[in-house]
Structure formats: C-alpha cells, structure tokens
Amino acid sequence: MKNLFGLFIIFFSATIFAQDSISTYKKRVLEAPEVDFLASYYSQDGENAAVSGGIGTEKLTDLTPTIVVAIPLNDDDVLTIDAGVSAYTSASSSNIDPFDGGGQADPFVASSGASSSDVWFGGNINYSHSSDSRNDILSAKVSVSSEFDYFSFGFGGNYTKLFNEKNTELSVHANVYLDTWKLLYPIELRQSSSFNGLDKKNRNSYSLGFGFSQILSKNLQGSLSLDLVQQQGLLSTPFQRVYFNDLPDRFLENFQLADDIERLPDTRFKTAIGGRLNYFINEMFVLRTYYRYYFDDWGISSHTASIEIPIKITDKFTLYPSYRFYNQTAADYFYPYNVALSTEEFYTSDFDLSKFSANQYGFGISYTDIFAKFHIADFGLKSVDLKYDYYKRDTGLHYSLISAGFKFIEN
C-alpha cells in the first residue's frame, strides 16, 4: 500500500496545470453561494446485538441535521464547508453496562444508563480548483469527527481530468483517516484480574481510488471505479462481548456475563470494483444501474446491485423509485452467540461480519426551480428532496430512513 501511495504522490506532484490562455469570457465554476440544509431520521431494530454477544435488542434511533455551504472564491475556486450533528439513542450500546438502570438487566431490554445515548459531531472543509479550460480539477479536504469514545481526523485529495470534448473523465483520489478510541470495556470485565485488555488505541485507514467515466452515446453513460483501503491498528470494538462454547455460562440477573471481548486482526485490506450504466430513455424516464464487487483479507466478499428510475412528471417534480440488493459471505472470525472457542486467536459475534443478504426499497420525490422564486432573505429555494428507504436483512435486522434536503442559492 505504501508503494501505491508513493506512485500517487509522484503523479500528484508532477501534475501541474498548464493554464489555457483564454481572453474571452470564462464561466464561473459556481455562480453564487449555495446552502444545503440536510436532515435524516433513522430507526432500526433486530435481535443480534454485538454488544451482548450476538443476542439482544439492536433497537436504535438517530437524528442527523447537517448544513453544507459552498462559496465561490473566484471564477475557478470553490470552498465547501459542511458540519453535522448526530444524536442517537441505542438500546444495544446501553448494555455496555446493563446494571446501571432501574430494572433487571436483560440483553433484550435497554438499560437507562449513560451509554444509552450519545451525540456525534463532524465536519469537513473542501477546497476545489478548476483550470481555465475546465478540463482539470484539483481538490483537497480536511475532516474531523468526535463522539464519547472516538475521535477521527482525516485529510485527502482528488484530481480529475476531462478530455475528448469532456466526454471522457479520469479521476484519482486518496484519503487518510487517523482515529483514536477510548478503550471502553463491558462493565463486568473492567475489574476482572484475568481479563487482558487491548494494547492499541489507534486505527489508521488509507484509501486510494480510481474512476473512469465515458459518454457512450447520446443516451448512454458508463463509469468504472476501483477502491483500495488499508487499515491498521485497533480494528476490534472494545465493548462488544463474546461468549465461548467451551466455558460455563455465568449470569447476573438475566444478563450473561462476557467471557471476552471481540478480538480481530490489526490489519485489513479491502478492495471494491464497481460500475454504473445510466440510460436516458426519453424526456420522462431515466434508468440508473449500479454493481459493485467487494472482497477483503478477512474472508468477506460481497455483491451489491441497485437500480433507480427517475420519473420526471413535470418540469419541476421528479419521482425516484429505487431498489438495492446486497449479500456477503461471513468473515473468517465470525461466530454466532456461544459458538466460539476460547482456544481461537480471533473471534467476533458482530452480525455485520456474518453471512447475510439484504434488500432495500426506496422512494423519493424532488422539486427543482431553476429560477429560485421562493426566497428567505437573499437566498432563493433551488430544490427540495425527500426520500424514504426501508432495509431488511435475512438475519432479522431492519431499518427505516427518512431524509430531506433543501438547497438555497444566493440571488
């Protein structure tokens, strides 16, 4: 992976824009400041909580408001700032300490203690520069996020080249994320003399991606992508329990006490290969399709396929029905509740790493007014997007997601 980044840095450093000398009028990349107000409400449930060793409630709700501001600095440069807050309540994470509530501890009942809810804060700053010809685009970003047991700092860059009269596009991007965990263990293991904690608190992730897009005909556009991710450090979640089949079960109230925590390798390499085909059927219908194949060195491989059919019912309103299918194999280290053996080196009961298939159904509606006639102060409402998604795994986990977006542009 270091060699890949070395090649990228050489390529990135050697790419200096030969700015075209254009004496005629040059259209701005972004004509005026834009502000997006985004919000989503997420609700899930299931009975395979990793915090309680593969059994127990997975009920969780999350509300996430976000604001994105794009500011044109001049004809060629755009600065984008976005910031968001995620406020969630989790019956699963509440059972990090199931004994701090008022009732009997039980994996299928949420505790009312401090770990039952939290707030995540995050934001990033992105700077983008386009050449005079608009055939070269260079961008860089910095991001920060934090919650009660986790802090992340990231940075990255992207280079895009358009040619063949902008019918062909090539891109390369790289990102680095430096994360730090607070080692928060299940309550019953914190004072145990026989428990060995984790020796790492940091996780570093390095990603490198390539994209290719081509207009194939008047009605057809296709694209291909390749993404490579290397992770190092703490890849286990410290508060997720594991129960061993070869040790006696121990209970306090109705809650089984942990035999150990999840333990996973400290490196992981991921590869994803994807492709899109978008076909313009007529003025009313567009067909958008997507496929991705993923595999990693933990034994997981997966297939993702999706289809979306925007239906333009008027000049201003478009409907977006969609469907997504996903399936994956289990990680080499996955064991359901009470199946792992204490002699194993690595083990987890997190069903996100199990074998499963999932279906997701979505429906959205979009309103667009290019003249932005409705105003708030100096900003006109350019578009409104509303969407509902329903997701269900064959393991029983299911969720609903309601999202909304409002885009305003300065007049």
C-alpha positions in Angstrom: 0.0 0.0 0.0 3.0 2.3 0.7 4.2 1.8 -2.9 0.7 2.7 -4.2 0.8 5.9 -2.2 4.3 6.6 -3.4 3.2 6.3 -7.0 0.2 8.5 -6.3 2.3 11.3 -4.7 4.7 11.3 -7.7 1.8 11.5 -10.1 0.1 14.2 -8.0 3.2 16.3 -7.6 4.1 16.1 -11.3 0.6 17.2 -12.4 0.8 20.9 -12.8 -1.9 22.6 -14.7 -0.9 24.3 -17.9 -3.5 27.0 -17.6 -5.0 27.8 -21.0 -4.7 31.5 -22.1 -8.3 32.4 -22.6 -9.0 36.0 -23.2 -12.7 35.5 -23.8 -15.4 35.3 -21.1 -14.9 32.4 -18.7 -18.0 30.9 -17.0 -17.6 30.6 -13.2 -17.4 27.1 -11.7 -20.1 28.2 -9.2 -22.1 31.3 -10.0 -23.2 32.1 -6.4 -23.0 30.8 -2.9 -25.2 27.7 -2.2 -26.5 26.4 1.1 -27.9 22.9 1.7 -29.9 22.0 4.8 -30.0 18.3 5.2 -31.6 16.1 7.8 -32.3 12.4 8.3 -34.1 10.2 10.8 -33.0 6.6 11.2 -34.7 3.8 13.1 -33.6 0.2 13.3 -34.4 -3.0 15.3 -33.2 -6.6 15.4 -32.1 -9.3 17.9 -28.4 -9.9 17.3 -26.7 -7.2 19.2 -22.9 -7.4 19.1 -22.6 -5.6 22.5 -24.3 -8.6 24.1 -22.5 -11.3 22.2 -24.8 -11.8 19.2 -28.1 -11.8 21.0 -30.3 -9.0 22.4 -32.0 -5.9 21.1 -30.5 -3.8 18.3 -33.0 -1.0 18.6 -31.5 2.3 17.7 -32.8 5.8 16.6 -30.7 8.6 15.1 -31.4 12.2 14.1 -28.8 13.9 12.0 -29.1 17.5 10.9 -26.3 18.8 8.5 -25.5 22.1 6.8 -23.4 22.4 3.7 -22.2 25.8 2.4 -20.4 26.2 -1.0 -18.7 29.5 -1.6 -17.2 30.6 -4.9 -13.9 32.3 -4.1 -13.4 33.4 -7.7 -14.1 32.1 -11.2 -12.1 28.9 -10.6 -12.1 28.1 -6.9 -14.8 26.9 -4.6 -14.7 26.4 -0.8 -17.2 23.9 0.7 -17.8 23.6 4.4 -20.2 21.1 5.9 -20.9 20.3 9.6 -23.3 17.9 11.1 -24.6 16.5 14.4 -25.9 13.0 15.0 -27.9 12.5 18.2 -28.7 8.8 18.8 -30.3 6.5 21.4 -29.2 2.9 21.3 -30.6 0.0 23.3 -27.7 -2.1 22.3 -24.9 0.2 23.5 -26.8 0.9 26.7 -25.9 -2.7 27.6 -22.2 -1.9 27.8 -23.3 -1.5 31.5 -26.7 -3.3 31.7 -26.7 -3.0 35.5 -26.9 0.9 35.7 -30.7 1.0 35.0 -33.6 0.7 37.3 -34.8 -2.8 36.3 -33.5 -6.3 35.8 -30.5 -6.5 33.4 -31.6 -8.3 30.2 -30.0 -8.3 26.7 -33.4 -7.7 25.1 -34.2 -4.7 27.3 -32.4 -1.4 27.1 -30.6 0.0 30.1 -31.3 3.6 31.1 -27.7 4.4 31.9 -25.2 6.8 30.5 -24.2 4.7 27.5 -27.8 4.6 26.1 -27.4 7.8 24.1 -24.7 10.0 22.7 -24.0 12.9 20.3 -21.6 12.7 17.3 -20.1 15.9 15.9 -18.4 16.1 12.5 -17.4 18.4 9.7 -15.0 18.9 6.8 -13.6 21.6 4.6 -13.1 21.1 0.9 -11.2 23.3 -1.5 -11.6 22.8 -5.3 -9.7 24.5 -8.1 -10.6 24.2 -11.8 -8.3 25.0 -14.8 -9.3 27.7 -17.3 -10.3 25.0 -19.7 -12.4 23.2 -17.0 -10.6 20.0 -18.1 -8.5 19.7 -14.8 -10.0 19.8 -11.3 -7.9 19.5 -8.2 -9.4 19.4 -4.7 -8.2 18.8 -1.1 -10.1 18.3 2.1 -9.7 18.1 5.9 -12.3 16.4 8.2 -12.8 16.0 11.9 -15.4 14.0 13.9 -15.9 13.1 17.5 -18.1 11.2 20.0 -17.8 10.0 23.5 -15.3 7.1 22.8 -13.9 8.1 19.4 -12.1 10.9 17.6 -11.2 11.0 13.9 -9.0 13.3 11.9 -8.8 12.9 8.1 -7.4 14.6 5.0 -7.2 13.8 1.3 -7.2 15.0 -2.2 -8.7 14.3 -5.7 -7.6 15.0 -9.3 -10.0 14.8 -12.2 -9.1 15.1 -15.9 -11.7 15.6 -18.7 -10.8 15.2 -22.3 -12.4 14.1 -25.6 -14.5 17.2 -25.5 -15.5 16.4 -21.9 -17.0 13.0 -23.0 -14.3 11.1 -21.1 -13.3 11.6 -17.4 -10.5 10.1 -15.4 -10.0 10.6 -11.6 -7.8 9.6 -8.8 -8.4 10.2 -5.1 -6.6 9.5 -1.9 -7.6 9.8 1.8 -6.1 9.2 5.2 -8.1 8.8 8.4 -6.3 8.8 11.8 -8.7 7.5 14.5 -8.3 7.2 18.3 -10.5 5.1 20.5 -11.3 5.4 24.2 -11.0 1.8 25.4 -14.4 1.3 26.9 -14.9 -2.4 28.0 -18.1 -4.2 29.2 -18.7 -3.4 32.8 -18.1 -6.9 34.2 -14.6 -7.1 32.7 -13.2 -3.8 33.9 -12.3 -5.1 37.4 -11.5 -8.7 36.3 -7.9 -9.7 37.1 -8.0 -12.4 34.4 -9.0 -10.0 31.6 -6.4 -8.8 29.2 -7.3 -5.6 27.5 -6.4 -4.4 24.1 -2.9 -2.9 23.5 -3.8 -0.4 20.8 -6.0 2.7 20.8 -5.4 4.0 17.3 -6.7 3.0 13.9 -5.3 4.4 10.7 -7.1 4.0 7.3 -5.5 4.7 3.9 -7.6 4.7 0.7 -6.7 5.1 -2.9 -9.4 5.2 -5.6 -9.5 5.4 -9.4 -12.5 6.4 -11.6 -13.3 6.3 -15.3 -16.4 7.7 -16.9 -17.4 7.8 -20.6 -20.3 9.1 -22.5 -21.0 6.1 -24.8 -23.8 7.6 -26.9 -26.4 10.4 -26.8 -28.4 8.4 -24.4 -25.9 6.1 -22.6 -23.2 6.9 -20.0 -21.0 4.4 -18.2 -18.4 4.5 -15.4 -16.0 2.2 -13.6 -14.3 2.5 -10.2 -11.6 0.8 -8.2 -11.1 1.5 -4.5 -8.3 0.1 -2.3 -8.3 0.6 1.5 -5.6 -0.4 4.0 -6.5 -0.3 7.7 -4.0 -0.8 10.6 -4.4 -0.7 14.4 -7.4 -1.2 16.6 -10.0 -2.9 14.3 -11.9 -4.5 17.2 -14.7 -2.8 19.1 -13.7 -2.8 22.8 -17.2 -3.1 24.3 -18.5 -6.0 22.1 -18.8 -9.2 24.0 -18.0 -12.8 23.0 -19.3 -16.0 24.7 -17.3 -19.2 24.5 -18.9 -22.6 24.0 -16.2 -24.4 26.0 -16.6 -22.3 29.1 -19.5 -22.4 31.6 -22.2 -19.7 31.2 -22.3 -17.1 34.0 -25.3 -14.8 34.7 -26.1 -11.8 36.8 -29.8 -11.2 36.9 -31.0 -12.1 33.3 -27.7 -11.0 31.7 -24.9 -13.3 30.7 -21.5 -12.1 31.7 -18.8 -11.8 29.0 -16.2 -14.5 28.6 -14.1 -12.0 26.5 -14.4 -9.1 24.1 -14.3 -9.2 20.3 -10.7 -9.7 19.1 -9.8 -9.2 15.4 -6.6 -8.8 13.4 -4.9 -5.4 13.5 -4.7 -5.2 9.7 -7.3 -5.3 7.0 -7.1 -4.8 3.2 -10.3 -4.0 1.2 -10.9 -4.0 -2.5 -14.0 -2.8 -4.3 -14.7 -2.8 -8.0 -17.8 -1.0 -9.3 -19.6 0.1 -12.4 -22.5 2.3 -13.4 -24.7 2.5 -16.5 -27.2 5.4 -16.9 -29.6 5.3 -19.9 -31.8 8.2 -20.9 -35.0 6.5 -22.2 -37.0 9.6 -23.0 -37.9 13.0 -21.5 -39.8 11.3 -18.8 -37.7 8.2 -17.8 -34.0 7.6 -17.0 -32.6 4.3 -16.0 -29.7 4.2 -13.5 -27.9 0.9 -12.6 -25.0 0.1 -10.4 -23.0 -3.0 -9.5 -20.1 -3.5 -7.1 -17.9 -6.5 -6.1 -16.1 -6.3 -2.8 -13.6 -8.5 -1.1 -11.1 -8.3 1.8 -8.5 -10.4 3.6 -10.8 -11.3 6.4 -12.7 -13.6 4.2 -15.7 -11.4 3.3 -16.8 -11.0 -0.3 -20.0 -9.2 -1.3 -22.1 -8.2 -4.3 -24.2 -5.0 -4.5 -26.7 -4.3 -7.3 -29.0 -1.4 -7.5 -31.5 0.3 -9.9 -33.1 3.7 -9.8 -35.7 5.0 -12.3 -36.2 8.8 -12.0 -39.6 9.7 -13.5 -40.0 13.4 -14.5 -43.7 14.0 -14.0 -43.5 17.8 -14.6 -40.8 20.4 -15.3 -40.3 20.8 -11.5 -41.2 17.4 -10.0 -39.3 14.1 -10.3 -40.1 10.8 -8.6 -37.2 8.4 -7.6 -38.2 4.7 -7.0 -35.2 2.6 -6.3 -34.1 -1.0 -5.2 -30.8 -2.3 -3.9 -29.7 -5.9 -3.3 -26.7 -6.9 -1.2 -25.3 -10.2 0.0 -22.0 -11.1 1.7 -20.1 -14.1 3.0 -19.1 -14.3 6.6 -15.7 -13.2 8.0 -13.3 -16.0 8.9 -13.6 -14.9 12.5 -17.4 -14.7 12.9 -19.1 -16.9 15.4 -22.8 -16.7 16.4 -23.8 -16.5 20.1 -22.0 -19.0 22.3 -20.2 -20.8 19.4 -16.6 -19.5 19.5 -13.9 -21.5 21.4 -11.5 -19.9 23.9 -8.6 -21.5 22.0 -9.2 -19.3 18.9 -7.0 -16.4 18.3 -9.6 -14.1 16.7 -13.4 -14.1 17.2 -16.4 -11.8 16.9 -20.2 -12.2 17.2 -20.9 -9.0 15.3 -23.6 -9.9 12.7 -22.3 -7.1 10.4 -19.5 -9.6 9.7 -21.8 -12.6 9.3 -23.2 -14.1 6.1 -26.4 -12.4 5.1 -28.5 -11.0 2.3 -30.4 -7.7 2.3 -33.0 -5.8 0.3 -33.5 -2.1 0.3 -36.5 -0.3 -1.2 -36.6 3.4 -1.7 -38.9 6.1 -2.9 -38.1 9.8 -3.3 -39.5 13.0 -4.7 -37.6 16.0 -5.9 -38.7 19.6 -6.6 -36.5 21.9 -8.7 -37.0 25.6 -9.5 -34.1 26.9 -11.6 -35.4 30.4 -11.1 -35.5 30.0 -7.3 -38.6 32.2 -6.9 -39.2 31.4 -3.2 -36.9 33.5 -1.0 -35.6 33.5 2.5 -33.6 36.8 2.9 -31.1 36.9 0.0 -31.4 33.2 -0.8 -33.8 31.5 -3.2 -35.0 27.9 -2.9 -33.5 26.0 -5.7 -34.5 22.4 -4.9 -36.2 20.1 -2.3 -35.5 16.4 -2.0 -37.4 14.0 0.2 -36.8 10.2 0.4 -37.8 7.1 2.3 -35.8 3.9 2.5 -36.7 0.5 4.0 -34.0 -2.1 4.5 -34.2 -5.7 5.8 -31.6 -8.4 6.3 -32.4 -12.1 6.3 -30.9 -12.2 9.8 -33.8 -10.0 11.0 -32.2 -6.6 11.2 -34.4 -3.9 9.6 -34.4 -0.1 9.4 -36.3 2.8 8.1 -34.6 6.0 6.9 -36.3 9.3 6.2 -34.1 12.0 4.6 -34.7 15.6 3.4 -32.6 18.2 1.7 -33.2 21.9 0.9 -30.9 23.8 -1.4 -30.8 27.6 -1.4 -28.8 29.8 -3.8 -27.9 33.4 -3.3 -29.7 35.7 -5.8 
